[in-house]
Structure formats: structure tokens, C-alpha cells
Amino acid sequence: MLPDQYCDYLLALYTEGNQPKDTRKEKKGKTLLFINLFFLLLIPVSVFLIHFTELSIILQTVILFLFVFAGIFAVFYFSAKRLSYHIPIISAAFILLNGSVEFVSVKYGDIPLMLFCTLIINSLLWLAAGWKLRIHYFAVSSILGLIVIFISIFI
């Protein structure tokens, strides 16, 4: 068998440079764009679900958990396929932050320590994800978030 470079050269030589376009790459790019757009749209859907519907907090939490699970699944799938997984992890992180803050605010609204603990846990999760996946903006935003949380606790 010939290496890919020789095959490409012979194909270009015999077709006189008139190769058909590789539609599989175009289709893959469109699919990736559609999936990223889907995860970007999950963020406003989750905000709408939390703030503008009268669903019970348990049902909201279950739906948001499914959104976060879909984002985490997409991160693992994209990283296995060596594709960009930044949009799904960002949307999963924002949805988790929004959902956990809303859940704690509804269930433990009179205990501000619970809200601070939830924010610290979210920041530590962002730090772990940034460190494990080598996503620098996650680690930096986590550290900045922890600084702001500690400043707001002690001021």
C-alpha cells in the first residue's frame, strides 16, 4: 500500500487537479458547529427555566442536571475524538453554577453560609477541571472567583 502523500499526488496527477471536494469534512464541521450552538443555547434555556417558569425546584434541578450531564458527556466524547470541547464544558459549568445557586437560594435562603459554600464548591470544580483538562481560563476564573468570594465573606 502507498502512503497517503503518494496517493494524494497520484490522484491529483490523474485527475489533473480536479478532485471532488471532501464533503465528509464539511459535514463534520457543520455537525460540530450545530452541537456547539446547541450547547450555547442551553444556557439561556436554563436561565429561562429557572427564572421564568413556575416549575418546582426539584423538577428544575432534574432538568438542569440533565443539561449538565449532556455537557459533561459531550466533553468526554469530544476529547476522545480529539475535537474542541470548550463550548460544552463552559455551558455545563454555567448551568451547574446557575442551578446550584438557585437551588441553595430556594432551599436555604436564610443561611448565607450555604450559598458561600456552594460558590466555593463550584469554584473548586472549575479549578479541578481547568487543571485536569489544562484549560487555563477555567483555572484563572476559578482563582478569581475564590478571591471575590473570600473578599465578600470577610468584608
N, C-alpha and C positions, 0 to 999 in steps of 0.2 A: 504494500500500500504506500501511496505517496503522502508526504506531509501536506498539511493544509495550504502552505505557501505555494507549493508546486501545483496543487490542484487549482488554486485561485489563478495562478499565472496561466496555466493551460486553458482554463475556462475563459479567461479574458482574451487569450490569443485566438482561440477557435471561434468565439462569438464576436470577435472584432470589437470588444469593449462594450457590447450591447447586452449586458447582463440584466435579467429581470430584477426588480427591487426585491429585497428580502422583506416580505410583508410580515413575517413572523416577529421580527424585531420591532416593527411599527406597532403591531398588535400588542406586544408585550409592554411597550411604552405607554400605550393608551390604557391598558388594563391597570398598570401601576398608577397612572395618573388618576383613574377613576377610583381606585382603592384609597389613595391619599385624600382625594376630595371627599370621599365618604367619611373618613375619619375626621377630617376638618369640620364636616357638617354635624358630626356627633356632638361637638362642643356646644353650639347654640341650641341643639335639640335638648341636651341635658340641662342647660340653663333654663330653657322654656319649661321643661318637665318639672324642675324644682320650684321655680318661682311663679309660674302662671297656670298651674293645674291644681286641682283640689284632690289629687290622689293621696292616699295615706302614705305616711313616711316609710312604712315597710315596703309598699309596692314601689315607691320611688327608689328606695335603696336597692331592691332586687333588679330593677331595670338598669340603674346606674352600674351595678355590679356586672351585669351582662355586657354593658358597653366597655367597661374596664377590662373584663376578661377577653372580649374580642380584640381590644387593642394589644393586650399582652400576647395573645395568640398570634396576632399579625407580626409582632416584633420577633417572636421566635421563628415564625415561618420565613419572614424576610431575611433574617440573619442567616438562616440555614441556606437560603437561596442566594446569599450574598447581594441582596438588594438593600436599598436605603430604607431604614426603619425609623427614621426620625419623626415623621408626622404621626404614625400610630402611637409611639411612646409619649410624645408631647400631649396628644389628645387624651390618652389614658391617664396621664399624670394630672392634667387639669380637671378631668371628670372625677377622678378619685379625690382630689383636693376639694372640689366644689361639693361633691356628695357627702364626704365625711364632715365637712364644716357644717353643712345644712343638717345632717343627722344629729350631730352633737348639739347644735344650737336648738333644735326642737326638743330633744330628749333631756338635755342637761343645760338648758338656757340660763339657769340661775347660778351655775357653777363655772366661773370663767377659767378655772384651772383645767377643766376638761377640754375647753377649746384650745388653750395653750398646749396641752399635751397632744392633742390631735394635730395641731400645726407642726409641733416638733417631730412627731412620728412621720408626717408627710415629708418634712424636710430631710429627715434621715433616710427615708425611702428614696428620695431624689438623689441624695448623696451616694447611696449604695448603687443605684442604677447608673449614675454618672461614673462612678469608679469602676464598676464591673464591665460596663459596655464601652468605657473610655469616651464618654460624651462629656466634654469639658463644660459646656454651657449648663448642663444639669448640675454638675458639682458646684460651679460658681453660683448659680441661682440658689442652690441649697444652702451654701455657706452664708450668702447674703440674707436669705430668709431666716436662718437661725440667728444671725446678728440682729435683725429687726425684731424678731420675737423676744429675744432676751432684753433688748433695749426697752421694748414696750412693757415687759414684765416688771422691770426694775425702775421704771420712771413713773 
